[in-house]
Amino acid sequence: MIRKKEESGLEKLQSYGTVQLLRYMLLPYWGLLLSLLVLLLSGMALDLANPFVLGLFIDTAKSGGSLQFLWVLAGAFFGVVILRQAVLVCETGIASSLQMSTTNTLRTSVLRHCLRLDFSFYQTHLPGELIERIDGDISTMGNFLSRFIISIVGNCLLVLGMLISLILIDWRLGCFLVVFSVSALFLLKHLQQRMGPVWEMQRQASADLYGFLEERFSGTEDIRASNAVAYMLRGHIEQTRKMWRVASQAGFLSTSLFQAMHWIFTLGTIIALALGIWLFQSGAITIGTIYIIVRYSTMLQGPLMGFTFQAQDFQQANASLRRVRQMLGTAGSIVDGPRQALPEGTLSLAFEQVNFSYGLDMPVLKDLSFQVKPGTILGIVGRTGSGKTTITRLLERFYDPDSGAVLIGGVNLRDVSVQAVRSRIAMITQEVTLFHATLRENLTVFDTTISDERIHQAIALLGLEQWLETLPQGLDTAIEPGNMGLSAGESQLLTFARVFLKDPDIIVLDEASSRLDPTTERRIEQALDHLLVGRTVVIIAHRLSTLERADSILVLEDGVCQEYGLREELIVTPNSRFAQLLKTGLDEPVEAL
Ligand SMILES: Nc1ncnc2c1ncn2[C@@H]1O[C@H](COP(=O)(O)OP(=O)(O)OP(=O)(O)O)[C@@H](O)[C@H]1O
């Protein structure tokens, strides 16, 4: 129910324009918004009041008014300045809180959406780029939101207040400044339109750089080992050069815009001053009022220039919004089926005439069919690139077949929710991913319902009790990022412990023991004796010894089933491919058998 609600929320977000999105993000926080509005109005009133107080002070002083009144006016001026600062502090505090609340909601929605997308999405989007989207772009939108409220709304109110006051002082002067402000804004808008594409290019260049760095840092070991540091640095220099070009273009354009605005406003103030002097000479206004006119016309510069930067922020936020919407609009190709669960108990597996390609018109699995009975073990052998890992990806429903069906427990995976499938399968691959979190969290994968007692049982089963005792804080010990501080064997043993704790009905072991030394492998073998009992298992192995447990064997070549049968039978059939493999070893190409 909650998930349905979230999904419909996401769907809505994808179609929202800027204004709708602002409304969606801000409306739940209407209390904060209201307080902000009150503060903005108070700030505007205080900004408008100060020149009046000073104007009155000048007129009173010039006409020889009472000293006591002058002291009162000086005190009022001081009080207004202090109060204005206090209002400013509150405005900033409330706007920041509004920014954090709204952007955190959006950040979570985008992250949730990304986590649901399938493998093909992650092939075309590097992690660094996703970080830039989820953090960079949404922060830009958040900054815009908070500054938008304070500056755009505050500045609009201030400009309106000043123009109305100036019209009330003298309608001719007021009209001139209204015409001037509107023309300045049009000019600004025109100049601003040239900035949009440049900002978008700047953010894209930054996302590319993040993506590049992320990819290279994750392969640091390989880069050093293959002496590719110079190549990596060259790539980095090219990326930063691209960023530099776009950033200088953006910097040049915005500085020119700023300068142009500055000269326009200086001209406006000169004309307002000339008008003020003319009105004073004709006796229409006092010298104090000239001060108010000059003060207001210079004060106009702040908010109107503020609009320029807000328009810049708006364009940046719009560019960010476009990219975030684009990401939210990326639909996963894996669609949940209507069934919410697979049958209870031990599960069978079957591939029925499965054809599959990764979208490059190069079939990876061709008309593949096989069946695994509940509680039995299937061993898959084949040369590199023959499609073994692809079979496991289809089993976990990371992809759907192009034709044919993958069945678990007799149910076509297209008819079941992805969550229901993955909750019943555990996969141990060559890649061990440990999180920068405590040992407990790494073992339970953040499932707080798993008791410490069960964790200790799993650790004992893998013979890791002594290792656990050496850790300073036991299960609360933090695992360093990137599996640092753990040997390859220890990391893999921990992923085995994870599987024990998940207690799945199907286990997929993909080259699981390839990184282990003989002692660690023995430990794993002992643990597997317990773990595999009563479960359906798929073992992908390059070493034949790993297949000794298998009940049936599938020999795969270029995505085609070359042989499939019971292991015991294949062993005693002299011309079977498997029997010959046992003689020659896996190093020999299967084709040559
Ligand atoms: N994500 C992918 N996108 C495109 N092609 C892919 C992808 N993953 C694998 N392939 C291609 O699909 C074919 C089968 O790959 P797969 O990883 O399933 O083989 P494998 O038998 O598991 O190989 P290995 O023993 O090396 O792990 C290969 O030609 C490979 O290049």
The ligand as an SDF file (V2000), in Angstrom:
LIG
                    3D

 31 33  0  0  0  0  0  0  0  0999 V2000
   26.2670   -6.5430  -18.8930 N   0  0  0  0  0  0  0  0  0  0  0  0
   26.5810   -7.0270  -20.0850 C   0  0  0  0  0  0  0  0  0  0  0  0
   26.3420   -6.2940  -21.2000 N   0  0  0  0  0  0  0  0  0  0  0  0
   26.6420   -6.7750  -22.4180 C   0  0  0  0  0  0  0  0  0  0  0  0
   27.1850   -7.9690  -22.6290 N   0  0  0  0  0  0  0  0  0  0  0  0
   27.4540   -8.7270  -21.5510 C   0  0  0  0  0  0  0  0  0  0  0  0
   27.1700   -8.3010  -20.2310 C   0  0  0  0  0  0  0  0  0  0  0  0
   27.5380   -9.2520  -19.3550 N   0  0  0  0  0  0  0  0  0  0  0  0
   28.0330  -10.2720  -20.1150 C   0  0  0  0  0  0  0  0  0  0  0  0
   27.9670   -9.9450  -21.4090 N   0  0  0  0  0  0  0  0  0  0  0  0
   28.3740  -10.8080  -22.5310 C   0  0  0  0  0  0  0  0  0  0  0  0
   27.5890  -11.9870  -22.4640 O   0  0  0  0  0  0  0  0  0  0  0  0
   28.3520  -13.1170  -22.7140 C   0  0  0  0  0  0  0  0  0  0  0  0
   28.2040  -14.1020  -21.5540 C   0  0  0  0  0  0  0  0  0  0  0  0
   28.7370  -13.4970  -20.3900 O   0  0  0  0  0  0  0  0  0  0  0  0
   28.7120  -14.2300  -18.9560 P   0  0  0  0  0  0  0  0  0  0  0  0
   29.2960  -13.2920  -17.9690 O   0  0  0  0  0  0  0  0  0  0  0  0
   27.3410  -14.7340  -18.7110 O   0  0  0  0  0  0  0  0  0  0  0  0
   29.6910  -15.4450  -19.2290 O   0  0  0  0  0  0  0  0  0  0  0  0
   30.3660  -16.4300  -18.1850 P   0  0  0  0  0  0  0  0  0  0  0  0
   30.2520  -17.7730  -18.7770 O   0  0  0  0  0  0  0  0  0  0  0  0
   29.7820  -16.2310  -16.8330 O   0  0  0  0  0  0  0  0  0  0  0  0
   31.8530  -15.9020  -18.2050 O   0  0  0  0  0  0  0  0  0  0  0  0
   32.9340  -16.0020  -17.0140 P   0  0  0  0  0  0  0  0  0  0  0  0
   33.2110  -17.4440  -16.8240 O   0  0  0  0  0  0  0  0  0  0  0  0
   34.0770  -15.2700  -17.5580 O   0  0  0  0  0  0  0  0  0  0  0  0
   32.3300  -15.3410  -15.8290 O   0  0  0  0  0  0  0  0  0  0  0  0
   29.7710  -12.6330  -22.9300 C   0  0  0  0  0  0  0  0  0  0  0  0
   30.0080  -12.5630  -24.3260 O   0  0  0  0  0  0  0  0  0  0  0  0
   29.7990  -11.2690  -22.3400 C   0  0  0  0  0  0  0  0  0  0  0  0
   30.6890  -10.4340  -23.0580 O   0  0  0  0  0  0  0  0  0  0  0  0
  1  2  1  0
  2  3  1  0
  2  7  2  0
  3  4  2  0
  4  5  1  0
  5  6  2  0
  6  7  1  0
  6 10  1  0
  7  8  1  0
  8  9  2  0
  9 10  1  0
 10 11  1  0
 11 12  1  0
 11 30  1  0
 12 13  1  0
 13 14  1  0
 13 28  1  0
 14 15  1  0
 15 16  1  0
 16 17  2  0
 16 18  1  0
 16 19  1  0
 19 20  1  0
 20 21  2  0
 20 22  1  0
 20 23  1  0
 23 24  1  0
 24 25  2  0
 24 26  1  0
 24 27  1  0
 28 29  1  0
 28 30  1  0
 30 31  1  0
M  END
$$$$
